[in-house]
Amino acid sequence: MNNTSLRSAKNKKRLCLAYAAGPGDIVKTFSYWQKGEDDPNQVSVTYSSLFYETCRNLNARGVAISSCSRADSIRTDQFLVENMPKEKQGNKLLFHLQQIMYIRKIIHKAILEGADALIFSDSTGYFFPIGWFAPSYLKIIPTLHCNLFSRFKPLSTFQKIINKLNSNFFSKKVAAILSVSPSINAQIESITNHKSRPIYRFHQLYRKKYFDAVKSPDFSSDHFNLLFVGRLEKEKGVFDLLQIAKGLDNQGINHIIIHICGNGSCENELRLAVAEKKLDRIFYIHGYCNQQEMMSYINSSHAFIVPTRTTFEEGYNKVVIEALLSKRPVITSSVCVYPEIEKISDAVIVVPPDEVEGYLSAVIRLATDKKYYQEKQSQSSDSSNKFYNKALSWQANLERIIKNIEQ
């Protein structure tokens, strides 16, 4: 069938795709995309730009909505792109209610714009309420970037209820599922008793030109630069990094410098703790970094560290991949690693999760054992081509799903 609407065989109307994109500033990304440019604030290719590409390739109208706190919108002949912030709620009950009502608001917007399919990112909110509000003709395509629940702690009663509701959603209410990780696939299969709708695995997409330009690690100075990239939140392990720095300081090791790139709700608390512990000589918080700044810190780095804690439902930490594409070793744990990652490269150094001493020992060995570092660093570029391959990307898989639905 040609590129017409999922309902257009009857209604003779142009295909319209809606995308609930999560918290990113998709309006700014769209303004760059219109000029044929990548968003300079991101190292990877943004999912919203891949959505715009999908709509252009399929000659479809596109409705993209994000929960970005900066309210803004752009409307063209083909697109409506809108940052639609969520109202902040302090009360837990009101928070859950607000999440559900926000989903209702998105579906209402999709219906008003004549959408035939809704691609719904897990960072937007709960999945199961979509089935309550979406009309039967609206094809639902969830896109998952995090695990549904923790792999490292027993399920709470609340989570068991959510899993039961999601089971019905993933097995009966969706057209297909986009997933970034085998661990996500396994969880979907588990809660649906292997009766889920088709799952399409995709890979994060990067521009090869950026990583081809990354320099080899520079050892002309005595400093060993360890790089953390991510949100400054407790579950991302930023206070574990501070304990690692304290451990280095206690041992009189001052040539290992920890660089923190990112922002988040714990930034001020972290800065105060660094000052209080007098670690500002070896612990630098650079804050939010755009693409150019980020590539500069990557160039000056020797290794990455990704200490995500077991309290976070990590599905696929892209910083692990960015370290390997940068030809740097990366220290992380089983929270961010599964068999596929271990097969990609021996440059991934896996330590027990949530254990500061394990991270500290790995950091010291990597920074002081030159032979060990060289062995790890030499393995870092293995099997990287899949992350440059657009045929394996989110966009390619979304286009496959849409075309399959149309048949």
C-alpha positions in Angstrom: 0.0 0.0 0.0 1.3 3.5 -0.7 2.0 6.1 1.9 -1.6 7.0 2.8 -3.3 7.3 6.2 -4.0 4.3 8.4 -7.6 5.2 7.8 -7.2 6.9 4.4 -8.3 3.9 2.4 -11.7 4.9 3.5 -11.4 8.6 4.4 -8.9 9.6 1.7 -6.9 11.8 4.1 -3.2 12.4 4.6 -1.5 10.2 7.2 -1.1 11.9 10.5 1.4 10.7 13.2 1.5 12.0 16.7 4.5 11.7 19.0 4.6 12.2 22.8 8.3 12.8 23.1 9.0 13.2 26.9 10.7 16.2 28.4 13.0 17.4 25.7 12.8 20.8 24.0 11.5 19.6 20.7 10.6 23.0 19.5 14.2 24.1 19.5 15.2 20.8 17.9 12.6 21.3 15.2 14.0 24.8 14.4 17.4 23.3 13.8 16.0 20.3 11.8 14.2 22.8 9.5 17.6 24.2 8.6 19.1 20.7 8.0 21.1 20.9 11.2 21.5 18.6 14.2 20.5 20.0 17.6 23.8 21.4 19.0 22.7 20.6 22.5 22.9 16.8 22.0 25.7 14.4 21.1 23.3 11.7 19.8 20.7 12.2 17.0 17.5 13.3 18.8 14.5 11.1 18.6 12.3 14.1 17.8 14.4 14.9 14.7 14.0 11.2 13.7 10.3 11.6 14.1 10.3 14.6 11.8 12.4 12.6 9.3 9.8 9.8 9.4 6.9 12.2 8.7 8.9 13.7 5.8 9.7 10.2 4.3 6.1 9.0 4.6 4.6 12.3 3.5 2.7 12.4 6.8 1.5 15.3 8.9 3.3 15.3 12.3 2.1 16.3 15.7 4.9 16.3 18.3 4.3 17.1 21.9 6.8 17.3 24.8 6.5 18.1 28.5 9.4 20.5 28.4 9.0 23.3 31.0 9.6 26.0 28.3 6.2 26.4 26.8 6.5 27.1 23.1 5.0 25.9 19.7 5.6 25.9 16.0 3.0 25.2 13.3 3.8 24.7 9.6 1.8 23.1 6.8 3.1 19.7 7.8 3.9 19.9 11.5 2.6 21.0 14.9 5.4 20.9 17.4 4.6 21.9 20.9 6.3 22.0 24.3 3.3 21.4 26.7 4.6 21.6 30.3 3.2 19.5 33.1 1.9 21.2 36.2 4.2 20.5 39.2 2.6 18.6 42.0 4.1 18.0 45.5 1.4 15.6 46.7 1.9 12.0 45.6 -1.7 11.3 45.0 -2.1 14.5 43.0 1.1 13.7 41.1 -0.3 10.3 39.9 -3.6 11.9 39.0 -1.7 14.7 37.1 0.2 12.1 35.1 -3.0 10.4 34.1 -4.7 13.7 33.1 -1.7 14.7 31.1 -2.0 11.5 29.0 -5.6 12.3 28.5 -4.6 15.8 27.3 -2.1 14.4 24.8 -4.6 12.0 23.4 -7.2 14.8 23.1 -4.6 16.9 21.2 -3.8 14.0 18.9 -7.5 13.4 18.2 -8.1 17.1 17.4 -5.2 17.1 15.0 -6.6 14.0 13.2 -3.8 11.6 14.2 -4.0 8.1 13.0 -1.2 6.8 15.3 0.4 7.9 18.5 4.0 7.1 19.3 4.3 7.4 23.1 7.6 7.7 24.9 8.0 6.1 28.4 9.4 9.4 29.7 6.0 11.0 29.1 4.2 9.0 31.8 2.3 5.8 32.5 1.4 3.5 29.7 -1.8 1.8 30.8 -4.1 4.9 30.9 -3.6 5.3 27.2 -5.9 2.4 26.7 -8.6 4.1 28.7 -8.6 7.3 26.7 -7.5 6.4 23.1 -10.2 5.7 20.5 -10.0 2.3 18.8 -8.9 3.7 15.5 -5.8 5.4 17.1 -2.9 3.0 16.7 -0.7 3.1 19.8 3.1 2.6 19.4 4.9 2.8 22.8 8.6 3.5 22.6 10.7 2.3 25.6 14.0 3.6 26.7 14.0 2.4 30.4 13.1 -0.8 32.1 9.6 -1.1 33.3 10.8 -2.0 36.8 14.0 -2.5 38.7 15.9 -5.7 38.0 17.6 -5.5 41.4 14.9 -5.3 44.0 11.6 -7.2 44.8 8.5 -5.9 43.2 6.3 -3.8 45.5 2.6 -4.3 45.6 2.2 -1.0 43.7 4.6 -2.2 41.0 2.8 -5.5 40.7 -0.5 -3.7 40.1 1.2 -1.5 37.4 2.6 -4.6 35.8 -0.8 -6.2 35.6 -2.3 -3.1 34.0 0.6 -2.8 31.6 0.3 -6.5 30.7 -3.1 -5.9 29.2 -1.8 -2.7 27.5 1.2 -4.3 25.8 -0.7 -7.5 24.8 -4.0 -6.0 23.6 -3.9 -2.2 23.2 -0.9 -1.5 21.1 -0.1 -2.0 17.4 3.7 -2.6 18.0 6.4 -1.7 20.5 9.7 0.1 20.0 12.4 -1.0 22.5 16.1 0.1 22.9 17.2 -2.9 25.0 17.0 -6.7 25.4 16.3 -6.2 29.1 13.2 -4.2 28.2 12.1 -6.8 25.8 12.5 -9.5 28.5 10.4 -7.5 30.9 7.6 -7.0 28.4 7.6 -10.7 27.6 7.6 -11.5 31.3 4.6 -9.4 32.3 2.5 -10.4 29.2 3.4 -14.1 29.5 5.0 -13.9 26.1 1.8 -12.6 24.5 3.0 -9.1 23.7 2.4 -7.3 20.5 5.5 -7.3 18.1 8.6 -5.7 19.6 11.0 -3.8 17.3 14.5 -3.4 18.7 16.3 -0.2 17.7 19.8 1.3 18.4 20.7 4.8 19.4 21.9 6.7 16.4 25.1 8.8 16.2 26.9 10.8 13.6 30.1 9.1 12.7 31.8 12.4 11.8 31.7 13.6 15.4 33.4 10.6 16.9 35.9 10.3 14.0 37.1 13.7 15.1 37.7 12.6 18.8 41.4 12.6 19.6 43.3 9.8 21.1 43.7 10.0 24.9 46.5 12.5 25.8 48.9 11.4 28.4 51.3 14.4 28.1 50.3 15.7 31.5 50.2 13.8 34.8 46.4 14.1 35.1 44.0 11.3 34.5 40.6 12.7 33.5 37.6 10.6 34.4 34.3 11.7 32.8 30.7 11.4 34.1 27.9 12.5 31.7 24.3 12.6 32.8 21.7 14.0 35.1 22.8 15.1 38.6 20.5 12.8 40.6 21.1 10.5 43.4 20.0 7.4 41.5 22.6 8.3 38.8 25.3 7.8 41.4 26.7 11.3 41.6 27.1 11.1 45.4 28.9 7.8 44.9 31.3 9.7 42.7 31.8 12.1 45.5 32.7 9.2 47.8 35.1 7.9 45.2 36.8 11.3 45.1 37.0 11.3 48.9 38.6 7.8 48.7 41.2 9.1 46.3 41.9 12.1 48.5 42.2 9.9 51.6 44.9 7.9 49.8 46.7 11.0 48.6 45.9 10.3 45.0 45.4 13.8 43.4 46.2 13.2 39.8 42.8 11.5 39.1 40.4 14.3 38.2 36.6 13.6 38.1 34.7 15.8 35.6 30.9 16.0 35.9 28.9 17.2 32.9 25.2 17.6 33.3 22.6 19.3 35.5 19.7 18.1 37.6 17.9 18.5 40.9 20.9 17.6 43.0 23.4 20.1 41.4 23.3 22.6 44.2 23.5 19.9 46.9 26.4 18.3 45.1 28.3 21.6 44.8 27.9 22.3 48.5 29.1 18.8 49.4 32.2 19.2 47.2 33.1 22.5 48.9 32.4 21.1 52.4 34.6 18.1 51.8 37.3 20.3 50.1 37.4 18.2 47.0 37.3 21.0 44.4 40.8 20.2 43.3 39.8 16.8 42.0 36.1 17.1 41.5 34.8 19.5 38.9 31.1 20.2 38.1 30.8 21.7 34.7 27.0 21.9 34.6 25.0 21.5 31.4 27.1 21.2 28.3 26.1 21.7 24.7 27.5 19.4 22.0 30.6 21.4 21.3 31.5 21.6 25.0 30.7 18.0 25.5 33.0 16.9 22.7 35.7 19.1 24.2 35.5 17.3 27.5 35.4 13.9 25.7 38.6 14.9 23.9 40.4 15.7 27.2 39.1 12.5 28.9 40.9 9.2 29.5 37.9 7.1 30.6 34.2 7.4 31.4 32.4 6.3 34.6 28.6 5.4 34.7 27.7 4.6 38.4 23.9 4.4 38.0 22.4 2.9 41.2 20.0 -0.1 41.4 17.2 2.3 42.4 16.9 3.5 38.8 15.3 1.4 36.1 18.1 1.8 33.6 17.2 0.2 30.2 20.1 1.3 28.1 22.6 3.9 29.2 23.8 5.6 26.0 26.8 7.1 27.8 28.3 3.6 27.8 28.0 3.6 24.1 29.4 7.1 23.7 32.5 6.1 25.7 33.1 3.2 23.3 32.5 5.4 20.2 35.0 7.8 21.8 37.6 5.0 22.1 37.6 5.3 25.9 37.3 2.6 28.5 34.2 2.9 30.7 33.6 1.8 34.3 30.1 0.8 35.1 28.0 -2.0 36.7 25.4 -4.6 35.8 22.8 -1.9 36.2 23.9 -0.6 32.8 25.3 -3.7 31.3 23.7 -6.9 29.9 25.2 -9.6 27.7 25.0 -7.7 24.4 27.0 -4.8 25.8 29.6 -7.2 27.1 29.9 -8.7 23.7 30.3 -5.3 22.1 33.6 -4.5 23.8 36.1 -5.6 26.4 36.6 -1.9 27.2 33.6 -2.1 29.6 34.8 -2.6 33.1 32.0 -4.1 35.2 32.0 -3.7 39.0 29.3 -4.6 41.6 26.5 -2.1 41.6 26.1 0.5 44.4 29.6 -0.4 45.8 31.8 2.6 46.0 34.9 0.5 46.9 34.6 -1.5 43.7 34.4 1.7 41.6 37.3 3.2 43.5 39.5 0.2 42.9 38.6 0.1 39.2 39.4 3.8 38.8 42.7 3.5 40.5 43.8 0.4 38.5 42.7 2.0 35.2 44.6 5.2 36.0 47.8 3.6 37.3 48.3 0.4 35.4 49.3 1.5 31.9 49.2 -2.0 30.4 45.7 -2.6 31.7 44.5 0.8 30.4 46.0 0.1 26.9 44.3 -3.3 26.8 41.0 -1.8 27.6 41.4 1.3 25.4 42.4 -0.8 22.4 39.1 -2.8 22.6 36.8 0.3 22.8 35.9 0.6 19.1 34.7 -2.9 18.5 31.3 -3.4 16.8 30.6 0.4 16.8 29.1 0.5 13.3 25.6 -0.5 14.4 25.3 2.9 16.2 26.0 4.7 13.0 23.7 2.6 10.9 20.4 4.4 10.2 18.8 1.1 9.1 18.9 -0.1 12.7 17.7 3.2 14.2 14.5 4.2 15.9 13.4 6.0 12.7 13.9 2.9 10.5 11.9 0.7 12.9 9.1 3.2 13.3 8.8 3.4 9.5 8.6 -0.4 9.3 5.9 -0.4 11.9 3.8 2.2 10.1 4.1 0.4 6.8 3.2 -2.9 8.4 0.1 -1.4 10.0 -1.0 0.1 6.6 -0.9 -3.2 4.8 
